[in-house]
Amino acid sequence: ENSRDDVSYVKCDTEKHLLQSFLTFWEQHKPDVITGWNTEFFDIPYICNRILNQFDEKELKRLSPWGGVFSRSVYQMGRSHQVYDIQGVAHLDFFDLYRKFTYTSQESYRLDHIAFIELGERKDGNPYETFSEWYTKDYQSFIEYNITDVELVDKLEDKMKLIDLCLTMAYDAKVNYIDVLGTTKYWDILMYNHLRKKNIVIPQKKKHEKSEKYEGAYVKDPIVGMHKWVMSFDLNSLYPHLIMQYNISPETLMGSPFKKDKDITVDKLLDKKVDDSIMQSLKEKKVTLTPNGALFKKNKRGFLPELMQSIYDDRVKYKRLLLEAKQEYENTKDPKLEKDISRYDNIQMAKKISLNSAYGAIGNSWFRYYDLLVAEAITTSGQLSIRWIERSLNQYLNKTLKTDDLDYVIASDTDSVYITFDKLIDKLPLQGQDTGEIINFLDRLAREKIEPYIDQSYQELSEYINAYEQKMQMSREVIADKSIWTSKKRYILNVWDNEGVRYKEPYLKIMGIEAVKSSTPAPCREKIKDAIKIIMHEDSKVLNSFIQDFRSEFMEMKPELIAYPRSVNGLAKWTESHNLFKKGAPIHCKGAILYNYLLKKNKLTHKYPFIAEGDKIKFLHLKEPNLYQSTSISFPTQLPKEFDFDSILDYDIQFE
């Protein structure tokens, strides 16, 4: 029964009739772009293979306006997949778009889970043991389930505009839509078009041997513990601005005449212990120096920093237009402005992603312009910039507060520093003042004292290394009354102000802690966040009571809710014929091998899927000893009730 005006139901007598109707519909609508969820590895290959099974290649070619449909194999997630290229039709798998353009890891990438995270909606579960049984026993709800699949992807695009973003980036760079999902081809074509305007012929592509790894970003060992009154300062678009500052470009590179890791290092530049004759010669020869010893010409701006500047300026322009349109919409509520807001937001985001992906291309050995010296010039310059300002700020605060060699920089990471101003607050008549007053004071301090000092300090660095231009700019990000650091990249901030946006109630900015890690069970993530709030505002008695209450809840939860999410790799490597798994197998791999074994043994392969290489799974601890001599059991989405594992699931270890 079809009660919806927006759904057309076409009844087909046979599979051949169904496929013919589908091909006719396809030809009538002539799609330019197709999407779906995991359609590259499932839906499209399945449809193409069924057409080949029922007809021949001539019918298959009807999918392409140019008559070209080609099969190929790709190796991904530890196994080979068949995919089809339909010439003249761009296939943008929303699964790939979501993973490319969202920057948080999810415990599962099933459509049901992502729709719940992004939309708060879920698909209806299968009420029967198999899809075949569902299809035959309740055809109506089975059809509705499939319609929901399509609608969820459509709703995701309505909310996130990822296809719009992809098309914007493609038109901007003059690449095919699919090339946006990569990095090297995208930037190769961007550079080609930029140079073509200047009548410059690009070099032939060379085979590069990436024989050695190069240094990455600098991350300081943090001062572990709780800290009060913390402000963070961030460098603006670090890598693009380093390229501009040092005039880093293939044609400006002069090589390195220095002994590696000896004459020129980050530490030597920090301490200003590089030979004076070397530093003097930079000005004479009109070159700038990066901390890996690379020299770059200053007499002419390189094409790469020129391109970076152009993209950056465009982004600033469209971000300004976006903010103006948003403000005007707030004032007038004119619906016409919504299109402008969406358009400007897409363009500025496309520019931002382009800028941030440039370094990924430059550091890729398959890139036309790859050079180890250039890639390392960028990362070591980043190390110098962040360590330089860490040292400068410590000197400034020690002098201001009349302390001796105290470290006020709790942590620094790539392009950010986190500084405690607790001692300053103690010295001023602010103790006992309203939190808002202290935040106002810190905000003024950042704008009127800290940021100008940072600018002055970076100007000094720029002159020392004879930079092409000074491009390092830092601005205040968060103000937090309390913070906790446990190790590198693992911290909690109780944030009251973020980039000038003031909150009535603070929010928790959490990085690397189990509360935000996708490898932590979802109910535990929420409770850990609640526990952190208690740590920030209550005492240990309240915290202990909270933990015991949650422990009682936890012991009653379904196994699927409390299992640890993981990705499984190395199944073949860890499988052994006589012992099931080899010694030293990771705990979640052991569980996956046992799960696959029990599916076969209990003849359940028609009902539950095998775990394959690269799958997202969940695992549970088992009580020992047990019949299976395993410490765990894994499963894709549901622990088969036929395994009868309830009595040997170890909830105590799972909670710990």
Residue, then its C-alpha position, 0 to 999 in steps of 0.5 A: e500500500n502506497s499512501r505517499d505522494d512523493v513515492s512512486y511504486v512500480k510493480c514488476d513481474t520478474e527481476k528482468h522486468l525490474l532491471q529494465s524498468f530501472l534502466t529506463f528510469w535511469e536513462q530518462h533522468k540522466p543523473d550527473v551525480i549519484t550517491g548513497w551509503n556505501t554504494e561504491f562497494f555494495d549497491i552499484p556493484y550489486i546492480c551492475n552484476r545483476i544486470l550482467n547476470q540477467f542480460d549482457e554488457k550492452e544493457l549494462k552500458r545503458l547506465s553510461p551516457w557515453g556507453g562505458v561501464f568498467s569493472r576494477s578491483v580496489y584493495q581497501m580495509g584489508r581486502s579486495h573489492q569490486v567497483y564499477d566506473i560509470q563514465g559520464v556519471a560522478h559517483l560520490d559515495f556519501f559514506d566517503l564524503y562523511r569520512k573525508f569532511t567530518y573530523t571526528s572518529q565514530e565507533s561505527y559508520r553504519l548509516d543507522h548510527i551516523a543518522f542517529i549521531e547527526l539527525g537523532e533518527r534511526k532505521d527500524g530494526n529487522p523484526y525477523e531473523t533474516f532479510s529474506e524472511w522479512y521480505t516474504k513475511d512483511y513486504q510493506s515494512f520491508i519496502e518502507y525500511n528501504i525508503t528510509d535508507v534513501e531518505l536518511v542520506d537525503k536528510l544528511e545532505d540537507k543538513m551537512k551540504l557535503i555534496d554541495l561542498c564537494l561540487t564547490m571545491a571541484y569547480d573552484a579547482k577545475v577537477n572532477y568531482i571525485d578528485v576532491l576526495g583525494t589530495t595530490k591530484y586536487w593540488d596538482i591541478l590547482m598548481y597546473n592552472h595557476l602556472r598555466k595563467k603565467n605561461i609556465v610549463i609544469p615539470q614532468k612527474k618523477k618517481h620519488e623514493k620516500s626513503e626516510k621519514y621526516e620530522g613532524a609537529y612539536v608536541k610538548d610533554p604537558i604539566v600533568g594535573m589540574h590548572k586554574w585560569v587557563m587561556s589558549f592561543d592559536l596560530n592562524s592557518l599555520y602550514p599555509h602561513l609558513i609556506m608564505q613566510y619562508n617563501i617555500s616553493p619548488e622553484t625557490l628552493m636552493g638546497s641545503p649546504f649544511k650538515k644535517d642535524k648539526d649546523i642548523t637545528v630547531d634548538k640552535l635557532l631557538d638559542k640563537k647559537v647558529d654561526d653568526s657568519i651563516m646568519q649574516s650571509l642570509k641577508e647578503k644572498k637574499v635567502t631565508l633559512t628553515p630549521n632543517g637547513a633548507l635555503f629559499k630565495k627571497n628575490k621573487r615570490g614563489f608560485l606556491p606561497e602566491l597561490m596560498q595567499s590567493i586562496y587565503d584572501d578569498r577565504v577571508k573575503y567570503k567569510r566576511l560576506l558570510l558574517e555580513a549576510k548572517q547579521e543582515y538575516e538576523n536583522t531582517k529575516d529575509p529568506k533570500l539571504e539564506k541562499d547567500i549564507s549557504r553559498y558563502d559558507n560553502i565557498q569559505m569552507a572549500k577554501k579552508i579545506s583546500l588550504n589545510s590539505a596543501y601540506g598533505a599533498i606536499g608531504n606525499s611522495w606521489f606528488r609531482y612537486y614532492d621534495l623531502l627537504v621542502a616537506e621537512a622545511i615546513t614541519t621544522s619551521g612549525q616546530l620553531s614557531i611554537r617553541w619560540i613563542e612558548r619560550s618568549l611567553n615564559q620569559y614575559l610572564n616570569k619577568t612580569l610576575k617576578t618569578d624565576d624560571l617557572d613554566y607557565v605554558i602547561a602544554s603546546d601542540t603543533d599550533s597552540v599554546y595553553i597558559t595558566f594565569d593562576k599566579l597572576i590572578d592571585k597577585l591581583p585583587l580579583q580573588g573572590q570576584d565574580t567569575g565573569e569579572i575575571i574572564n573580562f580581565l583575562d580577555r582584556l589582558a589577551r587583547e591588550k598585552i599578550e597578543p601584541y607581545i606575541d606579534q613583537s616576538y614573532q617579528e624578532l624571529s622573522e628578522y632573525i631567519n631573514a623571512y620573506e615576510q612575517k606571517m605568524q599571527m596568534s589569537r586567543e581561543v579559550i578562557a577556562d577557569k579549570s583544566i586537567w591534563t593527563s598526558k600529551k593530547r589528553y586534556i579537559l577545559n572548563v570553557w567560559d569564553n571561546e574566541g570572544v563568544r561568552y557562555k552563561e554556563p561553561y562547556l567542557k572541551i575534551m580532547g583524547i579522554e575516554a569521554v570523546k574516544s569512539s573506542t569507549p562504549a557510548p553510555c560510558r562516554e556520556k557518564i564520563k562527561d558527567a563525572i568530569k563535570i562533578i570533578m570540576h564543581e563538586d567533591s570526591k564524595v559526590l564523585n564516588s556516589f555517582i560512580q557507584d550508582f552508574r556501576s549498578e546501572f551498567m550491570e543491567m545493560k545489554p551486552e551490545l551497549i557496553a561493548y568496546p568499539r574497535s576496527v579489526n585488522g590482521l584476522a588472517k595473521w592471527t588465525e591458527s587452524h588447531n588453536l583458533f588464534k595465535k599467541g599474542a593476538p589482540i583481544h578484539c581479534k581473538g573475539a572476532i576469530l571466535y565469533n566467525y568460528l561459532l557462526k560456522k559451528n552453529k550454522l548461523t551464517h544465513k542469519y548473521p554476517f561474518i566479521a571481515e578484515g577492516d570491519k568496525i566491530k565491538f568486543l566484550h570480556l569473558k570470564e576465565p576459565n571458559l570452554y573456548q579458552s578466549t578472553s573475549i567475544s566480538f561481533p559486528t552489531q549484535l551478539p547472537k543469542e544462540f551463542d548463549f554467552d550471558s553467563i560468561l560475560d565479564y561485566d566487572i572487567q568491562f566496567e573497569 
